[in-house]
């Protein structure tokens, strides 16, 4: 929830790095997207359109400060705030413009941020989502209109649900990994060959980890027993994530390339 890795053993942290899933335990755009969507949905229902948006933005700001305000988190918070504002005024968000503005604002306050690895990974991953996911989704939708014969025999809605899963987890992961590849090769001299598979396996569980874990934390501040019960509800999702990462987290499947200029 807070990006604190101190309770994880060095072996587990190494497994996350080997499987290309370290972004799950470090607060990133994926976590911020879940927080922004949840806060906007809840606050809009409680306080109305504009007050709800203001409350959701305040929650994003507080969460950003709570987890340390690292460049990837601040970038995601700015991006999420722009998306919510654009929705309220009826203007579709232009991803490249929002990304450029978020990066520029960060660079205004810290010109050296562009040399930070976290900033580079955050920007390139988001760029991959903006550039490659929409055309890939359009191609997937066109293919779905005329699927192979054996797929047409599936129950109604199954094909659409499968396409949504492929788009949200497979295509997004692939686009982000393709764009961050040069950064990984330059800084770390290695690339996880199993990262795509492991991300597809563990990412679907992360919204439940964030939502149920967050509820357990908040409720536990008021009533410890109720928070403990909710924590047990969240536990299977966390345990599943850790077991999958441990299963694939061995040294194999990682290509070491040597230094790049």
C-alpha positions as CSV (number, residue, x, y, z in Angstrom):
1,X,0.0,0.0,0.0
2,X,2.8,2.4,0.8
3,X,5.7,1.1,-1.2
4,X,7.6,0.0,2.0
5,X,9.8,-2.9,1.1
6,X,11.6,-3.2,4.5
7,X,9.5,-6.3,5.6
8,X,10.4,-8.2,2.5
9,X,13.5,-10.5,2.5
10,X,16.3,-9.8,0.1
11,X,15.4,-13.1,-1.7
12,X,11.8,-12.0,-2.3
13,X,13.0,-8.6,-3.5
14,X,15.4,-10.3,-5.9
15,X,12.5,-12.5,-7.1
16,X,10.4,-9.4,-7.9
17,X,13.4,-7.9,-9.8
18,X,14.0,-11.2,-11.7
19,X,10.4,-11.4,-12.8
20,X,10.0,-7.8,-13.8
21,X,7.3,-7.2,-11.2
22,X,9.2,-4.8,-8.9
23,X,6.8,-2.0,-10.0
24,X,4.1,-3.8,-7.9
25,X,5.9,-3.2,-4.6
26,X,7.2,0.2,-5.5
27,X,4.4,2.7,-5.8
28,X,3.9,3.4,-9.5
29,X,1.3,4.6,-12.0
30,X,-0.5,1.3,-11.7
31,X,-1.2,1.9,-8.0
32,X,-2.0,5.5,-8.5
33,X,-4.5,4.6,-11.3
34,X,-6.4,2.3,-8.8
35,X,-6.4,5.0,-6.1
36,X,-7.5,7.7,-8.5
37,X,-10.4,5.7,-10.0
38,X,-11.6,4.6,-6.6
39,X,-11.4,8.0,-5.0
40,X,-13.1,9.7,-8.0
41,X,-15.9,7.2,-8.1
42,X,-16.5,7.4,-4.3
43,X,-16.1,11.1,-3.8
44,X,-18.3,12.0,-6.8
45,X,-21.2,10.0,-5.3
46,X,-20.8,11.5,-1.9
47,X,-20.2,15.2,-2.7
48,X,-21.3,15.7,-6.3
49,X,-19.4,16.4,-9.5
50,X,-17.0,19.2,-8.8
51,X,-16.6,18.8,-5.0
52,X,-16.1,15.1,-5.6
53,X,-13.3,15.8,-8.1
54,X,-11.7,18.3,-5.7
55,X,-11.8,15.7,-2.8
56,X,-10.4,13.0,-5.1
57,X,-7.5,15.2,-6.1
58,X,-6.9,16.0,-2.4
59,X,-6.8,12.2,-1.7
60,X,-4.2,11.8,-4.5
61,X,-2.1,14.6,-3.1
62,X,-2.2,13.2,0.4
63,X,-1.4,9.7,-0.8
64,X,1.5,11.1,-2.9
65,X,3.0,12.8,0.2
66,X,2.3,9.7,2.3
67,X,4.4,7.4,0.1
68,X,7.3,9.8,-0.2
69,X,6.5,11.8,-3.4
70,X,9.0,10.1,-5.7
71,X,9.0,11.3,-9.3
72,X,7.0,8.3,-10.7
73,X,4.3,8.9,-8.1
74,X,4.1,12.6,-8.6
75,X,4.0,12.1,-12.4
76,X,1.1,9.6,-12.0
77,X,-0.7,12.0,-9.6
78,X,-0.5,14.9,-12.1
79,X,-1.6,12.6,-14.9
80,X,-4.6,11.4,-12.8
81,X,-5.6,14.9,-11.8
82,X,-5.6,16.1,-15.4
83,X,-7.7,13.1,-16.4
84,X,-10.3,13.8,-13.8
85,X,-10.4,17.5,-14.7
86,X,-10.7,16.8,-18.4
87,X,-13.6,14.4,-17.7
88,X,-15.4,17.1,-15.7
89,X,-15.1,19.7,-18.4
90,X,-16.1,17.3,-21.1
91,X,-12.7,17.3,-22.8
92,X,-11.0,14.1,-23.8
93,X,-7.5,13.7,-22.4
94,X,-4.6,13.9,-24.8
95,X,-2.2,11.5,-23.3
96,X,1.0,12.9,-24.9
97,X,0.1,16.5,-23.8
98,X,-0.7,15.3,-20.3
99,X,2.5,13.3,-20.1
100,X,4.6,16.2,-21.4
101,X,3.0,18.6,-19.0
102,X,3.6,16.2,-16.0
103,X,7.2,15.7,-17.0
104,X,7.8,19.5,-17.5
105,X,6.3,20.3,-14.1
106,X,8.6,17.8,-12.4
107,X,11.6,19.2,-14.3
108,X,10.7,22.8,-13.3
109,X,11.0,21.9,-9.6
110,X,14.0,19.5,-10.1
111,X,15.9,19.9,-13.4
112,X,18.0,16.8,-12.6
113,X,14.9,14.5,-12.4
114,X,15.4,13.6,-16.0
115,X,18.5,11.6,-15.1
116,X,16.7,9.5,-12.4
117,X,15.9,5.9,-13.3
118,X,12.5,6.0,-11.7
119,X,11.5,9.0,-13.7
120,X,12.8,7.5,-17.0
121,X,10.9,4.2,-16.4
122,X,7.7,6.0,-15.4
123,X,7.8,8.2,-18.5
124,X,8.7,5.5,-21.0
125,X,6.1,3.0,-19.6
126,X,3.4,5.6,-19.8
127,X,4.5,6.5,-23.3
128,X,4.2,2.9,-24.4
129,X,0.6,2.8,-23.0
130,X,-0.3,6.0,-24.9
131,X,1.3,5.1,-28.2
132,X,0.7,1.3,-28.6
133,X,-2.3,0.2,-26.5
134,X,-5.0,2.1,-28.4
135,X,-4.1,0.8,-31.9
136,X,-3.6,-2.7,-30.5
137,X,-7.0,-2.5,-28.9
138,X,-8.6,-1.4,-32.1
139,X,-7.0,-4.3,-34.0
140,X,-8.3,-6.6,-31.3
141,X,-11.8,-5.2,-31.7
142,X,-11.7,-5.6,-35.4
143,X,-10.5,-9.2,-35.0
144,X,-13.4,-9.9,-32.6
145,X,-15.9,-8.8,-35.1
146,X,-14.9,-11.8,-37.3
147,X,-13.4,-14.3,-34.9
148,X,-12.5,-17.9,-35.9
149,X,-15.4,-20.4,-36.0
150,X,-14.5,-22.2,-32.8
151,X,-14.6,-18.9,-30.8
152,X,-18.1,-18.1,-32.0
153,X,-19.4,-21.1,-30.1
154,X,-18.4,-19.6,-26.8
155,X,-21.2,-18.3,-24.5
156,X,-22.3,-14.7,-25.2
157,X,-20.1,-12.2,-23.4
158,X,-17.2,-14.6,-22.9
159,X,-15.3,-13.3,-25.9
160,X,-15.8,-9.7,-24.9
161,X,-14.6,-10.5,-21.4
162,X,-11.6,-12.3,-22.7
163,X,-10.7,-9.4,-25.0
164,X,-11.0,-7.0,-22.1
165,X,-8.6,-9.2,-20.0
166,X,-6.1,-9.4,-22.9
167,X,-6.2,-5.6,-23.4
168,X,-5.9,-4.6,-19.8
169,X,-3.2,-7.0,-18.7
170,X,-1.4,-8.5,-21.7
171,X,-1.4,-5.5,-24.2
172,X,-0.7,-2.9,-21.5
173,X,2.2,-5.0,-20.0
174,X,3.7,-5.6,-23.4
175,X,3.5,-2.0,-24.4
176,X,5.1,-0.8,-21.2
177,X,7.9,-3.4,-21.3
178,X,8.7,-2.6,-24.9
179,X,9.2,1.1,-24.2
180,X,11.1,0.6,-20.9
181,X,13.4,-2.0,-22.5
182,X,16.2,0.5,-23.5
183,X,16.2,2.0,-20.0
184,X,16.5,-1.4,-18.4
185,X,19.3,-2.4,-20.7
186,X,21.2,0.8,-20.2
187,X,20.9,1.0,-16.4
188,X,20.7,-2.7,-15.3
189,X,22.3,-4.6,-18.2
190,X,19.6,-7.2,-18.0
191,X,16.1,-8.0,-19.1
192,X,13.6,-10.5,-17.6
193,X,12.4,-13.0,-20.3
194,X,9.6,-14.1,-18.0
195,X,8.4,-10.7,-17.0
196,X,5.5,-10.6,-19.5
197,X,4.1,-13.9,-18.3
198,X,4.4,-13.2,-14.6
199,X,2.9,-9.7,-14.9
200,X,-0.1,-11.1,-16.7
201,X,-0.5,-13.7,-13.9
202,X,-0.2,-11.3,-10.9
203,X,-1.6,-7.9,-12.1
204,X,-5.3,-9.0,-12.0
205,X,-4.9,-9.5,-8.2
206,X,-3.4,-6.1,-7.5
207,X,-6.6,-4.0,-7.4
208,X,-8.0,-6.3,-4.8
209,X,-4.8,-6.0,-2.8
210,X,-5.0,-2.2,-2.9
211,X,-8.7,-1.9,-2.2
212,X,-9.1,-4.6,0.4
213,X,-5.8,-3.8,2.1
214,X,-6.7,-0.1,2.2
215,X,-10.0,-0.9,3.7
216,X,-8.4,-3.1,6.3
217,X,-6.0,-0.3,7.2
218,X,-8.6,2.4,7.5
219,X,-11.2,0.2,9.4
220,X,-8.4,-1.1,11.6
221,X,-7.6,2.4,12.8
222,X,-11.2,2.6,14.1
223,X,-11.8,-1.0,15.2
224,X,-8.9,-3.4,15.3
225,X,-10.8,-6.6,15.2
226,X,-12.8,-5.5,12.1
227,X,-9.5,-4.4,10.4
228,X,-8.0,-7.8,11.2
229,X,-11.0,-9.6,9.6
230,X,-10.7,-7.5,6.4
231,X,-6.9,-8.1,6.4
232,X,-7.6,-11.9,6.3
233,X,-10.0,-11.2,3.3
234,X,-7.1,-9.4,1.5
235,X,-4.5,-12.1,2.4
236,X,-5.2,-14.6,-0.4
237,X,-4.5,-12.0,-3.0
238,X,-1.2,-11.0,-1.4
239,X,-0.2,-14.6,-0.8
240,X,-1.0,-15.5,-4.4
241,X,1.1,-12.7,-5.7
242,X,4.1,-13.7,-3.5
243,X,3.8,-17.4,-4.4
244,X,3.7,-16.7,-8.2
245,X,6.7,-14.4,-7.9
246,X,8.6,-16.9,-5.8
247,X,7.7,-19.7,-8.3
248,X,9.2,-17.8,-11.2
249,X,11.8,-15.8,-9.3
250,X,14.8,-17.9,-9.8
251,X,17.9,-16.7,-11.6
252,X,16.9,-18.4,-14.8
253,X,15.0,-16.5,-17.5
254,X,17.0,-13.3,-17.1
255,X,19.2,-12.2,-20.0
256,X,22.4,-10.4,-19.0
257,X,23.5,-8.2,-21.8
258,X,26.5,-6.3,-20.4
259,X,26.8,-2.5,-20.5
260,X,25.2,-0.4,-23.2
261,X,26.6,3.0,-24.3
